[in-house]
Amino acid sequence: MVTSVSLRGVQIAYRDSGPAATAHPLSEVPVLLVHGMGGDGHTWDRFGQRLFRLGRRVIAPDLRGHGRSAHTDSYRFGEFGEDLLRLCEQLELTSVDLVGHSLGGYAVSCVAIERPGLVRRLVIEEQPLPLRSDAEQLTLTRRLPTVPELWHASTSLLRHPRTVLAFDRSMTRIALEQFRTPNPRWWERLCEITAPTLILRGGPGGMVDPDKLALLQASIGDCTIESFDCGHSIHRDRSREFAAAVLPFLGH
């Protein structure tokens, strides 16, 4: 069932499995699954069902401008994280595990930075890492992996046409501008993440710069990297391998 809640004037839709029937030591710690750009919470259906069967409560929001959530006039990356934090507050969550794909990975990283005590485990899948400086922008702009993201959206259209049609396409230009804009403050604050963190990286069709990934790993106190031989959507295209890496990390 989809629930919609107004968070400071923005309607955010989410799916909440509620308490699982199967007992689990972490049954009181929900897993928040956050999709990437052009998707919605349904991308996590398979993995979410598996978590639920194992005894975890699963919450899958639609980010602003996606799925059943409202379109807005602003799509700053930090606002996606703020929406998630407000949703956690609305649901009175005191501890969560966060799993985010692509744009969702950036959003969950913002939550872990702003509220480190809230996040027990952090999983970031194929997050395009922002630039750190203007000098870097001059050398890396052409390497920004926009083609895999467009390919991912195109193949998603065949699988979930309603999801893609609900997506606010005006966001694409705004997102690309932000990827090309240095974000040194985000890099400086990575050290504030206290949750054990698992970074998942795809293969040649992915969107993670390996040089910046090494810097990210060095910035987070407890950070592990897993690499996969696939493209941008590991949880979709390598679902078994994804589960094999993520479930043990989440305590299963």
Contacts in CASP RR format, 6 or more apart in sequence:
PFRMAT RR
TARGET T0000
AUTHOR 0000-0000-0000
METHOD contacts of the structure
MODEL  1
MVTSVSLRGVQIAYRDSGPAATAHPLSEVPVLLVHGMGGDGHTWDRFGQR
LFRLGRRVIAPDLRGHGRSAHTDSYRFGEFGEDLLRLCEQLELTSVDLVG
HSLGGYAVSCVAIERPGLVRRLVIEEQPLPLRSDAEQLTLTRRLPTVPEL
WHASTSLLRHPRTVLAFDRSMTRIALEQFRTPNPRWWERLCEITAPTLIL
RGGPGGMVDPDKLALLQASIGDCTIESFDCGHSIHRDRSREFAAAVLPFL
GH
1 15 0 8 1.000
1 16 0 8 1.000
2 13 0 8 1.000
2 14 0 8 1.000
2 15 0 8 1.000
2 68 0 8 1.000
3 13 0 8 1.000
3 14 0 8 1.000
3 15 0 8 1.000
3 16 0 8 1.000
4 11 0 8 1.000
4 12 0 8 1.000
4 13 0 8 1.000
4 14 0 8 1.000
4 68 0 8 1.000
4 69 0 8 1.000
5 11 0 8 1.000
5 12 0 8 1.000
5 14 0 8 1.000
5 87 0 8 1.000
5 90 0 8 1.000
6 12 0 8 1.000
7 83 0 8 1.000
7 86 0 8 1.000
7 87 0 8 1.000
7 90 0 8 1.000
8 86 0 8 1.000
10 64 0 8 1.000
10 69 0 8 1.000
10 70 0 8 1.000
10 72 0 8 1.000
10 83 0 8 1.000
11 69 0 8 1.000
11 70 0 8 1.000
12 61 0 8 1.000
12 62 0 8 1.000
12 63 0 8 1.000
12 64 0 8 1.000
12 69 0 8 1.000
12 70 0 8 1.000
12 83 0 8 1.000
12 86 0 8 1.000
12 87 0 8 1.000
13 61 0 8 1.000
13 62 0 8 1.000
13 67 0 8 1.000
13 68 0 8 1.000
13 69 0 8 1.000
14 59 0 8 1.000
14 60 0 8 1.000
14 61 0 8 1.000
14 62 0 8 1.000
14 87 0 8 1.000
15 41 0 8 1.000
15 58 0 8 1.000
15 59 0 8 1.000
15 60 0 8 1.000
15 61 0 8 1.000
16 57 0 8 1.000
16 58 0 8 1.000
16 59 0 8 1.000
16 91 0 8 1.000
17 48 0 8 1.000
17 52 0 8 1.000
17 57 0 8 1.000
17 58 0 8 1.000
17 59 0 8 1.000
18 57 0 8 1.000
18 58 0 8 1.000
19 27 0 8 1.000
19 57 0 8 1.000
20 27 0 8 1.000
20 52 0 8 1.000
20 53 0 8 1.000
20 54 0 8 1.000
20 55 0 8 1.000
20 56 0 8 1.000
20 57 0 8 1.000
21 55 0 8 1.000
22 53 0 8 1.000
22 54 0 8 1.000
22 55 0 8 1.000
23 55 0 8 1.000
24 54 0 8 1.000
24 55 0 8 1.000
24 56 0 8 1.000
26 55 0 8 1.000
26 56 0 8 1.000
26 97 0 8 1.000
26 250 0 8 1.000
26 251 0 8 1.000
27 55 0 8 1.000
27 56 0 8 1.000
27 57 0 8 1.000
28 57 0 8 1.000
28 95 0 8 1.000
29 56 0 8 1.000
29 57 0 8 1.000
29 95 0 8 1.000
29 96 0 8 1.000
29 97 0 8 1.000
29 120 0 8 1.000
30 56 0 8 1.000
30 57 0 8 1.000
30 58 0 8 1.000
30 59 0 8 1.000
30 91 0 8 1.000
30 93 0 8 1.000
30 96 0 8 1.000
30 97 0 8 1.000
31 48 0 8 1.000
31 51 0 8 1.000
31 56 0 8 1.000
31 57 0 8 1.000
31 58 0 8 1.000
31 59 0 8 1.000
31 96 0 8 1.000
31 97 0 8 1.000
31 98 0 8 1.000
31 99 0 8 1.000
31 250 0 8 1.000
32 59 0 8 1.000
32 60 0 8 1.000
32 61 0 8 1.000
32 84 0 8 1.000
32 88 0 8 1.000
32 96 0 8 1.000
32 97 0 8 1.000
32 98 0 8 1.000
32 99 0 8 1.000
32 108 0 8 1.000
33 41 0 8 1.000
33 44 0 8 1.000
33 47 0 8 1.000
33 48 0 8 1.000
33 58 0 8 1.000
33 59 0 8 1.000
33 60 0 8 1.000
33 99 0 8 1.000
33 100 0 8 1.000
34 60 0 8 1.000
34 61 0 8 1.000
34 63 0 8 1.000
34 84 0 8 1.000
34 98 0 8 1.000
34 99 0 8 1.000
34 100 0 8 1.000
34 101 0 8 1.000
34 104 0 8 1.000
34 105 0 8 1.000
34 107 0 8 1.000
34 108 0 8 1.000
35 41 0 8 1.000
35 43 0 8 1.000
35 44 0 8 1.000
35 60 0 8 1.000
35 62 0 8 1.000
35 63 0 8 1.000
35 66 0 8 1.000
35 100 0 8 1.000
35 101 0 8 1.000
35 102 0 8 1.000
35 103 0 8 1.000
35 104 0 8 1.000
36 43 0 8 1.000
36 63 0 8 1.000
36 66 0 8 1.000
36 100 0 8 1.000
36 101 0 8 1.000
36 102 0 8 1.000
36 103 0 8 1.000
36 104 0 8 1.000
36 105 0 8 1.000
37 66 0 8 1.000
37 102 0 8 1.000
37 103 0 8 1.000
37 149 0 8 1.000
37 153 0 8 1.000
37 167 0 8 1.000
37 171 0 8 1.000
37 172 0 8 1.000
37 175 0 8 1.000
38 66 0 8 1.000
38 153 0 8 1.000
38 156 0 8 1.000
38 163 0 8 1.000
38 164 0 8 1.000
38 167 0 8 1.000
39 66 0 8 1.000
39 67 0 8 1.000
39 153 0 8 1.000
39 156 0 8 1.000
39 160 0 8 1.000
39 163 0 8 1.000
39 164 0 8 1.000
39 167 0 8 1.000
40 62 0 8 1.000
40 63 0 8 1.000
40 66 0 8 1.000
40 67 0 8 1.000
40 68 0 8 1.000
40 160 0 8 1.000
40 163 0 8 1.000
40 166 0 8 1.000
41 60 0 8 1.000
41 61 0 8 1.000
41 62 0 8 1.000
41 67 0 8 1.000
42 60 0 8 1.000
42 160 0 8 1.000
42 163 0 8 1.000
43 101 0 8 1.000
43 156 0 8 1.000
43 160 0 8 1.000
43 163 0 8 1.000
43 233 0 8 1.000
43 235 0 8 1.000
43 236 0 8 1.000
44 58 0 8 1.000
44 60 0 8 1.000
44 99 0 8 1.000
44 235 0 8 1.000
46 239 0 8 1.000
47 235 0 8 1.000
47 239 0 8 1.000
47 242 0 8 1.000
47 243 0 8 1.000
47 246 0 8 1.000
48 58 0 8 1.000
48 60 0 8 1.000
50 243 0 8 1.000
50 247 0 8 1.000
51 58 0 8 1.000
51 247 0 8 1.000
51 250 0 8 1.000
51 252 0 8 1.000
52 58 0 8 1.000
54 247 0 8 1.000
54 252 0 8 1.000
56 250 0 8 1.000
59 87 0 8 1.000
59 91 0 8 1.000
61 69 0 8 1.000
61 83 0 8 1.000
61 84 0 8 1.000
61 87 0 8 1.000
62 68 0 8 1.000
62 69 0 8 1.000
63 69 0 8 1.000
63 80 0 8 1.000
63 83 0 8 1.000
63 103 0 8 1.000
63 104 0 8 1.000
63 107 0 8 1.000
64 70 0 8 1.000
64 71 0 8 1.000
64 72 0 8 1.000
64 75 0 8 1.000
64 79 0 8 1.000
64 80 0 8 1.000
64 83 0 8 1.000
65 71 0 8 1.000
65 72 0 8 1.000
65 75 0 8 1.000
65 166 0 8 1.000
65 167 0 8 1.000
65 168 0 8 1.000
65 171 0 8 1.000
66 163 0 8 1.000
66 166 0 8 1.000
66 167 0 8 1.000
66 168 0 8 1.000
67 163 0 8 1.000
67 166 0 8 1.000
67 167 0 8 1.000
68 166 0 8 1.000
71 168 0 8 1.000
71 170 0 8 1.000
72 168 0 8 1.000
75 168 0 8 1.000
75 170 0 8 1.000
75 171 0 8 1.000
75 174 0 8 1.000
75 175 0 8 1.000
76 174 0 8 1.000
76 178 0 8 1.000
77 103 0 8 1.000
77 106 0 8 1.000
77 107 0 8 1.000
77 110 0 8 1.000
77 130 0 8 1.000
77 175 0 8 1.000
77 178 0 8 1.000
77 183 0 8 1.000
78 106 0 8 1.000
78 107 0 8 1.000
78 110 0 8 1.000
80 103 0 8 1.000
80 104 0 8 1.000
80 106 0 8 1.000
80 107 0 8 1.000
80 110 0 8 1.000
81 106 0 8 1.000
81 107 0 8 1.000
81 108 0 8 1.000
81 110 0 8 1.000
81 111 0 8 1.000
81 114 0 8 1.000
82 110 0 8 1.000
83 107 0 8 1.000
84 98 0 8 1.000
84 107 0 8 1.000
84 108 0 8 1.000
84 110 0 8 1.000
84 111 0 8 1.000
85 110 0 8 1.000
85 111 0 8 1.000
85 114 0 8 1.000
85 115 0 8 1.000
85 118 0 8 1.000
88 96 0 8 1.000
88 111 0 8 1.000
88 115 0 8 1.000
88 118 0 8 1.000
93 118 0 8 1.000
94 118 0 8 1.000
95 117 0 8 1.000
95 118 0 8 1.000
95 119 0 8 1.000
95 120 0 8 1.000
96 118 0 8 1.000
96 119 0 8 1.000
96 120 0 8 1.000
97 119 0 8 1.000
97 120 0 8 1.000
97 121 0 8 1.000
97 122 0 8 1.000
97 123 0 8 1.000
97 250 0 8 1.000
98 108 0 8 1.000
98 111 0 8 1.000
98 112 0 8 1.000
98 119 0 8 1.000
98 121 0 8 1.000
98 122 0 8 1.000
98 123 0 8 1.000
98 195 0 8 1.000
99 108 0 8 1.000
99 123 0 8 1.000
99 125 0 8 1.000
99 246 0 8 1.000
100 107 0 8 1.000
100 108 0 8 1.000
100 123 0 8 1.000
100 124 0 8 1.000
100 125 0 8 1.000
100 127 0 8 1.000
101 125 0 8 1.000
101 126 0 8 1.000
101 127 0 8 1.000
101 233 0 8 1.000
101 234 0 8 1.000
101 235 0 8 1.000
102 125 0 8 1.000
102 126 0 8 1.000
102 127 0 8 1.000
102 128 0 8 1.000
102 149 0 8 1.000
102 152 0 8 1.000
102 207 0 8 1.000
102 232 0 8 1.000
103 127 0 8 1.000
103 175 0 8 1.000
104 127 0 8 1.000
105 124 0 8 1.000
105 125 0 8 1.000
105 127 0 8 1.000
106 127 0 8 1.000
106 128 0 8 1.000
106 130 0 8 1.000
108 119 0 8 1.000
108 122 0 8 1.000
108 123 0 8 1.000
108 124 0 8 1.000
109 122 0 8 1.000
109 124 0 8 1.000
109 127 0 8 1.000
109 186 0 8 1.000
109 190 0 8 1.000
109 193 0 8 1.000
110 186 0 8 1.000
111 118 0 8 1.000
111 119 0 8 1.000
112 119 0 8 1.000
112 122 0 8 1.000
112 193 0 8 1.000
112 194 0 8 1.000
112 195 0 8 1.000
112 197 0 8 1.000
113 186 0 8 1.000
113 189 0 8 1.000
113 190 0 8 1.000
113 192 0 8 1.000
113 193 0 8 1.000
116 192 0 8 1.000
116 193 0 8 1.000
116 194 0 8 1.000
116 195 0 8 1.000
117 194 0 8 1.000
117 195 0 8 1.000
119 193 0 8 1.000
119 194 0 8 1.000
119 195 0 8 1.000
120 195 0 8 1.000
121 195 0 8 1.000
121 196 0 8 1.000
121 197 0 8 1.000
121 198 0 8 1.000
121 249 0 8 1.000
121 250 0 8 1.000
121 251 0 8 1.000
122 193 0 8 1.000
122 195 0 8 1.000
122 196 0 8 1.000
122 197 0 8 1.000
122 198 0 8 1.000
123 197 0 8 1.000
123 198 0 8 1.000
123 200 0 8 1.000
123 246 0 8 1.000
123 249 0 8 1.000
123 250 0 8 1.000
124 197 0 8 1.000
124 198 0 8 1.000
124 199 0 8 1.000
124 200 0 8 1.000
125 200 0 8 1.000
125 234 0 8 1.000
125 235 0 8 1.000
125 242 0 8 1.000
126 200 0 8 1.000
126 201 0 8 1.000
126 202 0 8 1.000
126 206 0 8 1.000
126 207 0 8 1.000
126 208 0 8 1.000
126 231 0 8 1.000
126 232 0 8 1.000
126 233 0 8 1.000
126 234 0 8 1.000
127 199 0 8 1.000
127 207 0 8 1.000
127 208 0 8 1.000
128 144 0 8 1.000
128 145 0 8 1.000
128 149 0 8 1.000
128 179 0 8 1.000
128 207 0 8 1.000
128 208 0 8 1.000
128 209 0 8 1.000
129 208 0 8 1.000
129 209 0 8 1.000
129 212 0 8 1.000
129 213 0 8 1.000
129 216 0 8 1.000
130 178 0 8 1.000
130 179 0 8 1.000
130 181 0 8 1.000
130 182 0 8 1.000
130 183 0 8 1.000
130 186 0 8 1.000
130 187 0 8 1.000
131 137 0 8 1.000
131 140 0 8 1.000
131 179 0 8 1.000
131 180 0 8 1.000
131 181 0 8 1.000
131 182 0 8 1.000
131 183 0 8 1.000
132 182 0 8 1.000
132 183 0 8 1.000
132 184 0 8 1.000
132 187 0 8 1.000
132 212 0 8 1.000
132 215 0 8 1.000
133 182 0 8 1.000
133 184 0 8 1.000
134 182 0 8 1.000
136 182 0 8 1.000
137 180 0 8 1.000
137 181 0 8 1.000
137 182 0 8 1.000
140 209 0 8 1.000
141 180 0 8 1.000
143 209 0 8 1.000
144 176 0 8 1.000
144 179 0 8 1.000
144 180 0 8 1.000
145 205 0 8 1.000
145 206 0 8 1.000
145 207 0 8 1.000
145 232 0 8 1.000
146 176 0 8 1.000
146 179 0 8 1.000
148 205 0 8 1.000
148 206 0 8 1.000
148 207 0 8 1.000
148 231 0 8 1.000
148 232 0 8 1.000
149 207 0 8 1.000
149 232 0 8 1.000
151 232 0 8 1.000
152 232 0 8 1.000
152 233 0 8 1.000
153 164 0 8 1.000
153 167 0 8 1.000
156 163 0 8 1.000
156 164 0 8 1.000
157 164 0 8 1.000
187 215 0 8 1.000
187 219 0 8 1.000
190 216 0 8 1.000
190 219 0 8 1.000
190 220 0 8 1.000
191 219 0 8 1.000
191 220 0 8 1.000
191 221 0 8 1.000
193 220 0 8 1.000
193 221 0 8 1.000
194 221 0 8 1.000
195 222 0 8 1.000
196 222 0 8 1.000
196 223 0 8 1.000
196 224 0 8 1.000
196 249 0 8 1.000
197 220 0 8 1.000
197 221 0 8 1.000
197 222 0 8 1.000
197 223 0 8 1.000
197 224 0 8 1.000
198 223 0 8 1.000
198 224 0 8 1.000
198 225 0 8 1.000
198 226 0 8 1.000
198 245 0 8 1.000
198 246 0 8 1.000
198 249 0 8 1.000
199 213 0 8 1.000
199 216 0 8 1.000
199 217 0 8 1.000
199 223 0 8 1.000
199 224 0 8 1.000
199 225 0 8 1.000
199 226 0 8 1.000
200 225 0 8 1.000
200 226 0 8 1.000
200 228 0 8 1.000
200 234 0 8 1.000
200 242 0 8 1.000
200 245 0 8 1.000
200 246 0 8 1.000
201 208 0 8 1.000
201 210 0 8 1.000
201 213 0 8 1.000
201 225 0 8 1.000
201 226 0 8 1.000
201 227 0 8 1.000
201 228 0 8 1.000
202 208 0 8 1.000
202 227 0 8 1.000
202 228 0 8 1.000
202 229 0 8 1.000
202 230 0 8 1.000
202 231 0 8 1.000
202 232 0 8 1.000
202 234 0 8 1.000
203 227 0 8 1.000
203 228 0 8 1.000
203 229 0 8 1.000
203 230 0 8 1.000
203 231 0 8 1.000
204 231 0 8 1.000
205 230 0 8 1.000
205 231 0 8 1.000
205 232 0 8 1.000
206 231 0 8 1.000
206 232 0 8 1.000
207 232 0 8 1.000
213 225 0 8 1.000
216 223 0 8 1.000
217 223 0 8 1.000
217 225 0 8 1.000
224 249 0 8 1.000
226 245 0 8 1.000
228 234 0 8 1.000
228 238 0 8 1.000
228 241 0 8 1.000
228 242 0 8 1.000
229 238 0 8 1.000
230 237 0 8 1.000
230 238 0 8 1.000
231 237 0 8 1.000
234 241 0 8 1.000
234 242 0 8 1.000
235 242 0 8 1.000
END
